[in-house]
Amino acid sequence: MTSPTDHALRLPAWLSSLFFVALLGLVGLTAWQWRDGPPVSANLLQLLPSGAPGELEQLAEQRVQEPLNRDLMLLVQHDDEDTAVALAKVVAGNLKASGLFAQIRRSVQADLPALRQQLLDQRLVLLDRASREALIASPEAFIQQRLQRLFSPFESTSLVPVEEDWFGLADLAQRRLPQPGHIHPRLDGALVAEHGGQRWAVIHAQIDGDAFDDKLPLLVDDQVRDARRWVEAQQGELLAAGGVLHAAYGQRQAREEASLIGSVSLVATLALLHLLFRTPRVLLVALPVLVGALSGAAACVALFGQIHVLTLVLGA
């Protein structure tokens, strides 16, 4: 026999059917929103207070953020410098073939004949004051130092051949040229960085997109990991730095934490309810929670186009 209370709480059949139809529509909407992957954003800059910045302010902000969002630096080291440059060439080719990068640069295309001729023609003008005074005050000591540099196995090769620069004036002028930072090109144009007595082949890459994209950072990080494993298999070492790698690490960590926290909290809640009420039917209490979370995510994506990963972490 049905009590009056149960009879009053019983929903009409058409209302139950409407609920299931709405639930199916919600599931279909969510599946359509996630058809190209999770619409999840990890851009921390989106959490800043939004206003109405001017066009110049937006342009300045874009230029400031571009190196962080797009640039990727890789350093390849090997006991043999030529081998390191060859490894960097292969790595750069693989990165370019992936189609994830808009630009990859590991060398400079300088007009070496013109630069060599300029050093040869202006060698006296390019000499610093101390070198000119040393040449005038003690030419014999200057020549002696030149001979030591010629026969030293540790000296680098000059752009100007020895037969065109017997006294080493062009070589000395080249050595006195300003060297910005620790990166400089070799004679073949390959970029090399020096630090701690080691020489590293340099690769500068720009991704074809944004570091806070949903999929791109993870794909770039996979490419870098594959390149590192290959270089290490060749007895070399590869270092990489860039905002895109930090974004990939943040995405992986945030998703793992969101999944872990959400799963543990849900399982613990259901286990506690089952322990208290001693019936599996009480597990149906999780259905409204799931429907509410699904509705909230669908509404957020519908209104804003995406949902921030911190929303998932805090919501879990």
Number of C-alpha atoms within 10 A of each C-alpha: 3 6 7 9 8 9 9 8 8 10 10 8 9 9 10 12 11 11 12 12 12 12 15 12 12 17 16 12 16 18 14 12 18 15 10 8 11 13 18 22 19 20 18 12 10 10 10 7 6 8 6 7 10 9 9 9 11 12 12 12 12 12 12 11 15 15 14 15 24 21 21 22 17 21 21 28 26 22 13 10 16 12 16 26 25 15 23 26 20 14 23 20 12 14 20 15 10 11 11 18 18 12 14 18 15 21 20 13 10 12 9 14 11 10 13 16 14 14 21 21 12 13 18 15 12 19 20 13 10 9 16 16 12 13 15 11 11 10 13 12 12 17 15 11 13 18 14 11 14 16 9 10 8 8 10 13 12 16 18 22 14 14 8 10 14 15 15 23 22 29 23 19 19 19 13 13 11 7 9 7 8 10 16 17 17 14 13 11 15 20 22 24 17 13 9 5 6 12 21 25 28 28 23 17 22 21 21 14 15 21 28 23 19 19 17 19 27 19 16 21 18 14 16 21 14 14 21 20 14 16 21 15 10 13 12 18 20 24 13 16 13 18 21 27 21 16 24 24 14 17 23 12 12 17 16 13 15 20 15 14 16 17 13 12 13 15 11 12 14 17 14 13 17 15 12 10 11 11 10 12 10 14 15 10 11 13 10 10 12 11 14 12 15 16 16 12 18 22 17 14 17 14 9 9 13 18 20 18 20 18 13 19 17 10 11 17
